[in-house]
């Protein structure tokens, strides 16, 4: 499988970034990717919200004496 970028000229025409060595009238499958900012922004916002929840003001302060089973591989 080979991945090649293409520019959309109109809703039925694509301009490939490089030639594809295929016989004329070959069939290809095209996967349309989301616009860079759309999906990425949603994931970044969701990640930030979860971090704020995990490390928010309501999160208690944990001390070493609260650890029930220490990790012997952890080094300060």
GUSE-75316 format. One record per residue (C-alpha): residue in three letters; x, y, z. Coordinates in steps of 0.05 Angstrom, whole numbers, plus 5000, padded with zeros to 4 digits. Layout:
residues N
ALAXYZ;...
***
This chain:
residues 76
UNK500050005000;UNK502550704984;UNK500251365013;UNK500051974969;UNK497352664986;UNK492553014939;UNK489553704934;UNK482053764923;UNK480854164860;UNK473254084863;UNK468453554889;UNK470253064832;UNK477553234817;UNK483953114857;UNK490953354840;UNK496052834864;UNK502553064896;UNK506252534854;UNK504452044799;UNK501651364817;UNK504750794775;UNK498150444760;UNK494950214696;UNK489650674666;UNK482650574695;UNK485350234758;UNK480950284819;UNK483550614882;UNK480750734951;UNK480951434980;UNK480751575054;UNK478752285072;UNK482252525135;UNK479253055181;UNK481853755176;UNK488053805220;UNK485154285271;UNK478153975279;UNK479453305311;UNK486153495343;UNK483054085378;UNK477453645407;UNK482553145434;UNK486953695463;UNK481054015498;UNK478753345526;UNK485753195551;UNK486353875584;UNK479653785619;UNK481653105647;UNK488353375671;UNK484853955706;UNK480153455738;UNK485852995760;UNK490253555787;UNK484854055807;UNK484154435872;UNK479653895901;UNK485053355893;UNK487953165961;UNK495353225975;UNK498452525980;UNK504152406027;UNK509251826028;UNK506151526091;UNK499651426052;UNK502950916005;UNK500650216020;UNK505349845973;UNK511650215950;UNK514450115881;UNK521549835891;UNK523750095822;UNK521750825837;UNK527651285848;UNK527352005872;
***
